[in-house]
Amino acid sequence: MLRVRKSAVGWAVALALTAAGLTPASPAAAHPTIDWHPCAADDSAECGTLSLPVDWDRPRGERFDLALARRVAKPATREGALVFGPGGPGDSGVERVVNGSSRFSADLRRRFDIVGFDPRGTGGSNPVVCSRALLAQQPQLIADQAQFDATLAGNALLRADCRARTGPLYDHVDTISAARDLDAIRAALGERQLTFHGSSYGTLLGEQYAELFPHRVRAMVLEAAVDHSVGTRAFLDTQAVTSQDAFDEFVAWCDRSTACALHGRDFRALWEGLRGRAEAGTLTDPKRPGVVLTPFELSRLTHREFYDTSRWPGLAEWLQDLEAPTTGRSAGPSTGDAVAAYPFAVFCQDWSLPVRDYREYDGHLRRVARLAPDLRYPTAVFALATCLGTPTPVANPQHRLRVRTDVPLLIAATVHDPASGYNWATNVARQLGRHGVLLTYEGWGHGSYTTSPCVERAVDAYLIDQKVPARGTTCPAVDPDE
């Protein structure tokens, strides 16, 4: 964990707000610097840290080190820096740049330094850490009022434990704070305006930066956009519809493709059998002998493989193996470290998802099961139990976007995205109005830039030349079997 230290001088950061109460003064005046050096894992990339306030409302207070990485464009073709906002929450932007910079086209890498960072509270940026034992006690699903009450008490213990182990940053890992970090990154890079590509949860960072600093946005791509305007019911319902759509698309692929190990089988009947065994406690994972899969885990592990169509054949094989009963010794208790990173703490500071009691919780589960009759338990329902009892108001509650950028934001959306649903993208586009443009990929998977050459060309033209696609632009689906 990176150390938190007290600054001797701090920054004199003006916090004057606009009449709308949205736009704080930039930390750019403080001229922060990044200490770049060759990365240990790959010295062709540069790694560095940036000292930032834990609490942007107290810029002279405690500080932490934000971890960054970059790959520098050649001077002859360089036009600036492109900052990547990682998803998750909890994905590493440093890892993306050091080991996965091929995600960005060769043209982008020629024109821009590619810069990634680990958002505050994650990865190398003073990660939130908690007792592994307390984390293991969090229920996937809540069965009755007694467990509901126990979860409230357990979550309170977990929050206290995480705060004690993590330090003062624990209470300031929300995405509004991260957006202010992002402007400090922009200033430290010497960029007058920000060129940004956010993916999945990283789009929330982009959206909120555009609200806070609208005139500092040069170009901003929101790939697989998050809709931060929805309350508890709408959050669950939109995610349930999205998950069920992804399930239906996988079944349709299996029906038509011989690359599916279950081609020609009654897939839904097979799935019902697997789910029944999970509910009876007799379904074990062939990849982890003796590990019993709960109904929630069966849904979660299956849903995760919908993210990338290249993983669909492997998912079909895994489900085929699951169908054959397996036996084995149950896995013993973990002998790993006593603490574990907990990036999901960010989510509970970004979302207010209150549930009064078990009766209301059970009503949500029943409604979601009607919307997603096959998966039944979209991963989103885990958020209810995880964030249950979070003190309100949360640091960064949901609201409709209020963006007034000079250049429209580009929303790159996938019709059959299993996680950031197309329903979220269209709602974000409505909130942005003339300050946003929706680019639609008509295929599958979580994200589209690396899947569709058509999307890549449109995104690159926007980032490089600020060429905004015409409204209503679509890109055709890329067949998973091609």
C-alpha positions in Angstrom: 0.0 0.0 0.0 1.4 3.4 -0.9 2.0 5.6 2.1 -0.2 8.6 3.0 1.8 11.6 4.1 1.3 15.1 5.4 2.3 17.9 3.0 4.4 20.7 4.4 3.1 23.3 2.0 0.1 21.8 0.1 -1.5 23.6 -2.8 -3.4 26.9 -2.7 -6.3 25.5 -4.6 -9.3 27.9 -5.0 -12.6 26.2 -4.5 -14.8 28.9 -5.9 -17.8 27.3 -7.6 -19.9 28.4 -10.5 -23.5 29.6 -9.9 -24.6 26.0 -10.7 -22.3 24.8 -7.9 -20.5 22.4 -10.3 -17.2 23.8 -11.4 -14.3 24.0 -8.9 -11.1 25.8 -9.7 -8.5 23.6 -11.3 -5.4 22.4 -9.4 -3.5 23.3 -12.5 -2.2 26.5 -11.0 -0.1 24.4 -8.5 1.9 22.9 -11.4 2.0 19.3 -10.0 4.8 17.1 -11.4 5.1 13.4 -12.1 8.3 11.6 -11.3 8.7 9.4 -14.4 11.1 6.4 -14.5 11.3 3.1 -16.5 8.7 0.6 -15.4 10.1 -2.4 -13.5 7.9 -4.8 -15.5 8.8 -3.3 -18.9 11.4 -0.5 -19.2 10.0 0.5 -22.6 7.1 2.1 -20.6 7.5 4.8 -18.0 5.9 4.7 -14.5 5.5 7.5 -12.1 3.6 8.9 -9.1 1.7 12.1 -8.6 1.2 13.5 -5.1 -2.4 14.5 -4.5 -4.7 15.6 -1.7 -6.7 12.9 0.0 -9.6 15.4 0.4 -9.9 18.0 -2.3 -11.8 20.2 0.1 -8.7 20.2 2.3 -5.8 20.6 -0.2 -3.3 21.3 2.6 -4.2 18.1 4.5 -3.1 14.5 4.1 -1.8 13.4 0.7 -1.3 10.1 -1.2 0.6 9.0 -4.3 -1.3 8.2 -7.4 0.3 5.6 -9.7 0.6 6.3 -13.4 2.2 4.8 -16.5 2.7 6.1 -20.0 4.1 5.1 -23.4 5.5 8.1 -25.2 4.8 8.8 -28.9 7.7 9.7 -31.2 8.3 13.5 -31.2 7.9 13.7 -35.0 4.3 12.5 -34.9 3.3 13.4 -31.3 0.2 15.7 -30.9 -0.4 15.3 -27.2 -1.4 12.9 -24.4 -4.4 10.5 -24.3 -5.5 9.5 -20.8 -7.3 6.2 -20.4 -9.9 5.7 -17.7 -10.0 2.0 -16.5 -13.1 0.1 -15.7 -14.1 -2.1 -12.8 -14.1 -0.4 -10.4 -10.7 -1.7 -9.6 -9.1 -2.2 -13.1 -5.5 -0.9 -13.4 -4.8 1.8 -15.9 -1.1 1.2 -15.2 -1.3 -2.4 -16.1 -3.2 -1.5 -19.2 -0.4 0.8 -20.5 2.5 -1.4 -19.4 1.1 -4.7 -20.7 -1.9 -4.0 -22.8 -1.2 -0.8 -24.9 -2.1 -2.7 -28.0 -5.7 -2.0 -27.0 -5.1 1.4 -28.7 -4.6 1.5 -32.5 -1.2 2.1 -34.0 -2.4 5.5 -35.3 -3.4 6.6 -31.7 0.0 5.4 -30.4 1.8 7.5 -33.1 -0.2 10.6 -32.3 -0.5 10.5 -28.5 1.4 9.5 -25.4 -0.9 6.8 -23.9 -1.3 7.5 -20.2 -3.0 5.2 -17.7 -3.4 5.4 -13.9 -4.8 3.5 -11.0 -7.7 5.5 -9.6 -7.5 6.4 -6.0 -8.2 3.5 -3.7 -7.2 0.9 -6.2 -4.1 -0.8 -7.5 -0.9 1.1 -6.8 -2.8 4.3 -5.6 -3.3 3.7 -1.9 -5.6 0.7 -2.4 -8.5 0.1 0.0 -7.6 -3.0 2.0 -9.8 -4.9 4.4 -9.9 -8.1 6.5 -10.2 -11.1 4.2 -12.3 -12.9 6.8 -14.8 -10.0 7.0 -15.0 -9.8 3.2 -15.7 -13.5 3.0 -18.6 -13.1 5.4 -20.5 -10.8 2.9 -23.5 -12.8 1.6 -24.1 -13.1 -2.1 -27.8 -13.1 -1.5 -29.8 -12.4 1.6 -32.2 -15.2 2.6 -34.3 -13.6 5.5 -34.7 -10.7 7.9 -32.2 -12.2 10.3 -29.6 -12.4 7.6 -30.5 -8.9 6.5 -29.9 -7.6 10.0 -26.6 -9.6 10.2 -25.5 -8.1 6.9 -26.1 -4.6 8.2 -24.0 -5.3 11.3 -21.3 -7.1 9.3 -21.0 -4.2 6.8 -20.5 -1.8 9.6 -17.7 -3.9 11.0 -16.2 -4.2 7.5 -16.3 -0.4 6.9 -14.5 0.2 10.2 -11.9 -2.4 9.4 -11.3 -1.0 5.9 -11.0 2.5 7.3 -8.5 1.5 9.9 -6.3 -0.5 7.5 -6.5 1.9 4.6 -6.1 5.2 6.3 -7.8 8.5 5.6 -8.2 7.9 1.8 -10.9 5.3 2.6 -13.5 8.0 3.0 -12.5 9.8 -0.2 -12.4 7.2 -3.0 -15.5 8.4 -4.8 -15.4 9.3 -8.5 -15.9 13.0 -8.0 -12.6 13.0 -6.1 -11.1 10.9 -8.9 -12.3 13.5 -11.5 -10.4 16.2 -9.6 -7.4 13.8 -9.7 -7.8 13.5 -13.4 -7.6 17.3 -13.9 -4.4 17.3 -11.8 -3.0 14.6 -14.2 -3.9 16.8 -17.2 -2.1 19.7 -15.7 1.0 17.6 -14.7 1.2 16.3 -18.3 1.2 19.9 -19.5 -2.0 19.5 -21.5 -4.2 22.6 -21.9 -7.2 20.4 -22.5 -7.9 16.7 -21.8 -8.1 14.0 -24.4 -9.7 11.0 -22.7 -11.0 7.5 -23.4 -13.0 5.9 -20.6 -14.1 2.3 -20.6 -17.0 0.9 -18.6 -16.7 2.3 -15.0 -14.1 4.7 -16.4 -16.9 6.4 -18.3 -18.4 7.6 -15.0 -15.0 9.3 -14.4 -15.3 10.9 -17.8 -18.9 12.0 -17.4 -18.1 13.6 -14.0 -15.0 15.3 -15.3 -17.0 16.8 -18.1 -19.5 18.2 -15.6 -16.8 19.7 -13.4 -14.4 21.0 -16.1 -16.5 21.3 -19.3 -14.1 23.8 -21.1 -11.1 21.6 -20.5 -12.5 18.7 -22.5 -10.7 18.5 -25.9 -12.2 15.1 -26.8 -13.8 12.4 -24.7 -14.9 8.8 -25.6 -17.3 7.0 -23.3 -17.0 3.3 -24.3 -19.7 1.1 -22.6 -21.2 4.0 -20.7 -22.4 3.9 -17.1 -25.8 5.6 -16.4 -25.4 7.3 -13.0 -28.9 8.7 -12.9 -30.8 5.6 -11.9 -32.1 4.7 -8.4 -32.2 1.3 -6.8 -35.2 -0.1 -8.8 -34.0 1.2 -12.1 -30.4 0.2 -11.5 -31.5 -3.4 -10.9 -34.1 -3.5 -13.7 -31.8 -2.1 -16.4 -29.1 -4.5 -15.4 -31.5 -7.5 -15.4 -32.8 -6.7 -18.9 -29.2 -6.3 -20.1 -28.1 -9.6 -18.6 -31.1 -11.5 -20.0 -30.5 -10.1 -23.4 -26.9 -11.3 -23.3 -28.0 -14.7 -22.2 -30.5 -14.9 -25.1 -27.9 -13.8 -27.6 -25.5 -16.6 -26.4 -28.3 -19.2 -26.7 -29.0 -17.9 -30.2 -25.3 -18.2 -31.1 -25.2 -21.8 -29.7 -28.3 -22.7 -31.8 -26.7 -21.6 -35.0 -23.0 -22.2 -34.5 -21.2 -25.5 -34.6 -18.4 -23.8 -32.6 -20.7 -24.2 -29.6 -20.1 -27.5 -27.8 -23.8 -27.6 -27.0 -24.9 -27.0 -30.5 -28.0 -29.0 -31.3 -28.9 -29.4 -27.6 -31.9 -27.9 -25.8 -29.8 -25.3 -24.1 -32.5 -23.9 -21.8 -33.4 -27.3 -20.5 -29.7 -28.0 -19.8 -29.5 -24.6 -18.0 -32.6 -25.4 -15.9 -30.9 -28.6 -14.8 -27.7 -26.8 -13.8 -29.6 -24.2 -11.9 -31.7 -26.8 -10.1 -28.5 -28.6 -9.0 -27.1 -25.3 -7.8 -30.2 -24.6 -5.7 -29.9 -28.1 -4.2 -26.2 -27.6 -3.4 -25.0 -30.4 -5.6 -23.3 -28.5 -8.5 -19.6 -28.5 -8.4 -17.1 -26.6 -10.6 -15.0 -28.9 -12.8 -12.2 -26.3 -12.9 -12.1 -26.3 -9.0 -12.8 -29.8 -7.8 -15.0 -29.9 -4.7 -16.1 -26.2 -5.0 -19.8 -26.0 -4.8 -21.5 -23.4 -7.1 -24.4 -21.5 -5.6 -27.1 -20.2 -8.0 -25.6 -16.7 -7.8 -22.1 -18.0 -8.6 -23.4 -20.0 -11.5 -25.1 -16.9 -12.9 -22.1 -14.7 -12.2 -19.5 -16.9 -13.8 -21.7 -17.5 -16.8 -22.4 -13.8 -17.2 -18.7 -12.9 -17.0 -18.0 -14.9 -20.1 -20.5 -12.9 -22.2 -18.1 -10.0 -22.1 -16.1 -11.2 -25.0 -17.4 -13.4 -27.9 -14.0 -15.1 -28.2 -14.8 -16.7 -24.8 -18.2 -18.1 -25.9 -16.8 -21.5 -27.1 -15.0 -21.9 -23.8 -18.2 -21.1 -21.9 -20.1 -23.7 -23.8 -17.4 -26.3 -22.9 -17.5 -25.4 -19.3 -21.3 -25.7 -19.1 -21.0 -29.0 -20.8 -18.5 -30.2 -18.2 -20.8 -28.9 -15.5 -23.6 -31.1 -16.7 -21.6 -34.2 -15.8 -21.7 -34.6 -12.1 -18.3 -34.3 -10.5 -17.0 -35.3 -7.1 -14.0 -34.3 -5.2 -12.6 -33.0 -1.9 -14.1 -29.7 -0.8 -11.7 -26.8 -0.9 -10.2 -25.9 2.4 -10.1 -22.5 4.0 -7.9 -19.9 2.4 -4.4 -19.8 3.8 -3.6 -16.5 2.0 -3.0 -13.1 3.4 -5.1 -11.8 6.2 -6.0 -8.7 4.2 -7.3 -8.2 0.6 -7.8 -5.3 -1.7 -11.4 -4.1 -1.9 -11.9 -1.9 -4.9 -15.7 -2.2 -4.7 -15.5 0.3 -1.8 -15.5 2.9 -4.6 -18.9 1.8 -5.8 -20.6 2.2 -2.4 -19.4 5.9 -2.3 -20.7 6.5 -5.8 -24.1 4.9 -5.5 -27.0 5.2 -3.1 -29.0 2.0 -3.3 -31.0 2.0 -0.1 -33.2 -1.0 0.9 -35.3 -0.6 4.1 -35.8 -4.2 5.1 -35.8 -7.8 3.9 -39.3 -7.5 2.5 -38.3 -4.8 0.1 -35.1 -6.7 -0.7 -37.0 -9.8 -1.5 -39.4 -7.8 -3.7 -36.4 -6.6 -5.8 -35.2 -10.2 -6.2 -38.6 -11.4 -7.3 -39.0 -8.6 -9.8 -35.5 -9.0 -11.2 -36.2 -12.8 -11.6 -39.2 -11.9 -13.8 -37.1 -9.6 -16.0 -34.2 -12.1 -16.2 -35.9 -15.5 -16.0 -32.8 -17.5 -17.0 -30.0 -15.8 -15.0 -32.3 -14.9 -12.1 -29.5 -13.3 -10.3 -27.7 -10.6 -12.3 -24.4 -9.5 -10.8 -26.0 -6.2 -9.9 -28.0 -7.7 -7.0 -24.7 -8.3 -5.2 -24.4 -4.5 -4.9 -27.4 -4.3 -2.6 -25.9 -6.6 0.0 -22.4 -5.2 -0.4 -23.5 -1.5 0.1 -26.3 -2.2 2.6 -26.2 0.2 5.5 -23.7 2.6 3.8 -24.1 6.0 5.6 -26.1 8.6 3.7 -25.8 10.8 1.9 -23.1 9.0 0.0 -20.2 11.1 -1.3 -21.3 11.0 -4.9 -25.0 10.2 -5.3 -26.7 9.6 -8.6 -28.0 12.5 -10.6 -28.9 13.4 -14.2 -25.8 14.6 -16.1 -25.3 18.4 -16.5 -22.6 18.6 -19.2 -21.9 21.7 -21.2 -18.8 20.9 -23.1 -17.6 22.8 -26.2 -17.1 19.4 -28.1 -19.8 16.7 -27.9 -18.8 13.6 -26.0 -18.7 10.4 -28.1 -20.6 7.5 -26.6 -19.5 4.2 -28.1 -22.2 1.7 -27.3 -22.8 -2.0 -28.0 -26.4 -3.1 -28.6 -25.8 -6.5 -26.8 -23.4 -5.3 -24.1 -23.8 -7.7 -21.1 -22.7 -5.2 -18.5 -23.1 -1.6 -19.6 -26.4 -2.1 -21.4 -27.5 -0.2 -24.5 -30.4 1.1 -22.3 -27.8 2.9 -20.2 -26.1 4.4 -23.3 -29.2 5.7 -24.8 -30.2 7.3 -21.5 -26.8 8.9 -21.1 -27.1 10.3 -24.7 -30.5 11.8 -23.8 -29.0 13.5 -20.8 -26.1 14.9 -22.8 -28.4 16.2 -25.6 -26.4 18.2 -28.1 -23.3 17.7 -25.9 -23.1 14.0 -26.8 -23.3 11.8 -29.8 -24.2 8.1 -29.8 -22.1 5.7 -31.9 -23.8 2.3 -32.1 -22.1 -1.1 -32.6 -24.8 -3.6 -33.5 -22.9 -6.6 -32.1 -22.0 -8.3 -28.8 -19.5 -7.9 -25.9 -18.5 -5.4 -23.3 -17.1 -2.6 -25.3 -16.6 -2.2 -29.0 -13.3 -0.4 -29.8 -11.2 -3.5 -30.0 -14.0 -5.6 -31.6 -15.2 -3.5 -34.5 -12.8 -1.9 -37.0 -15.7 0.4 -37.9 -15.9 1.7 -34.3 -12.1 2.0 -34.1 -12.0 4.2 -37.2 -14.8 6.4 -35.9 -13.2 6.7 -32.4 -9.7 7.4 -33.8 -11.1 10.1 -36.2 -12.8 11.7 -33.2 -9.8 11.6 -30.9 -7.2 12.6 -33.4 -9.1 15.2 -35.6 -12.1 15.9 -33.4 -14.3 14.6 -36.2 -17.7 13.9 -34.6 -19.7 11.1 -36.2 -23.1 12.0 -37.7 -26.0 11.4 -35.3 -27.4 7.9 -35.8 -24.2 6.4 -37.0 -24.1 2.6 -36.6 -21.4 -0.1 -37.2 -22.4 -3.6 -38.3 -21.9 -6.6 -36.0 -18.8 -8.7 -36.4 -19.9 -12.4 -36.4 -18.3 -14.3 -33.4 -17.4 -17.1 -35.8 -15.4 -15.0 -38.2 
